[in-house]
Amino acid sequence: MSFMDDPQWLKKPAHGGAQSDSPPVPPGCVTLVGAGPGDPDLLTVKAARVLRQASLVLYDHLVGEEVLALVPASAERVYVGKESSRHTLPQEDIIELMCRLARSGRPLVRLKGGDCYIFGRGGEEALGLAHAGIPFEVVPGITAAQGAGACAGIPLTHRDHAGTLVLATGHLRGDNDTALDWPLLARPRQTVVFYMGVATLPTICAQLAAHGLPSTTPAAIVERASLPDQRCLTGTIASLPSLAVSQGVKAPALIIVGEVVALQPALVQGLVQASPHQSAHTPAP
């Protein structure tokens, strides 16, 4: 029987009651691990070592089977993933579960896609552990923006085109289109990468244009970056929303905006020659 079949792990601890006479158990260490953009070859050496030594892993939706295959068969695996509007556990309950497991003396691995501290809510989880007095460490991962740029042929910075790189969330809360600093995001000579922005792509592009970014600014959407079925669609901020709809783009995907996208057609040719499985780009019609 898995320990998760025991409902005690999903219940809030009761306050009061008899105190145990047994000495307190030192808490286990929690290791937050970034699994990278998807390709298991892009795991860091340290992340792979931690996974091979794990006995208990809480993992997210964007962690692929090939990465999970590094975890020993004897280890407990607990899925706590969150998809759009579908959460296995609310974030606060995930933090509570991590703390309760650690307090039982069990070391555990919290495995997340990309990098834990870049739109992975790892900061919230680390704070929760720190406030609870639980020891933890963080293993960085290659964030999705790096994976998408490198694998799709889009350099995120270039001295002739972009001296600034901005990573932004495309997950706008509710109907609040003004949640982001649009004047900053619409500045020239920079690259902006939006995470979790497939559903809000029309709003993102409209807001950028409304705040002064030319409608002809190159833009791309990279679906399933670094994986064999990766797709990269290129266009402009005017054409990309309709292109994404016509091509049936689905999450996970990243949006890249800036002049560096215009370099993609030339660079992708070298990528295709070096890696035959690399998906060819689909330009705007």
Buried (B, 14 or more C-beta within 10 A) or exposed (E): EEEBEEEEBEEEEEEEEEEEEEEEEEBBBBBBBBBBBBBBEBBBEBBBEBBEBBBBBBBBBBBBEEBBEBBEEEBBBBBBBBEEEEBBBEBEBBBBBBBBBBBBEBBBBBBBBBBBBBBBBBBEBBEBBEEBEBBBEBBBBBBBBBBBBBBBBBBBBBEEBBEEBBBBBBBBEEEEBEEBEBEEBBEEEBBBBBBBBBEBBEBBBBBBBEBEBEEEBBBBBBBBBBBEEBBBBBBBBBBBBBBBEEEEBEBBBBBBBBBBBBBBEEBBBEBBEEEEEBBEBBBBE
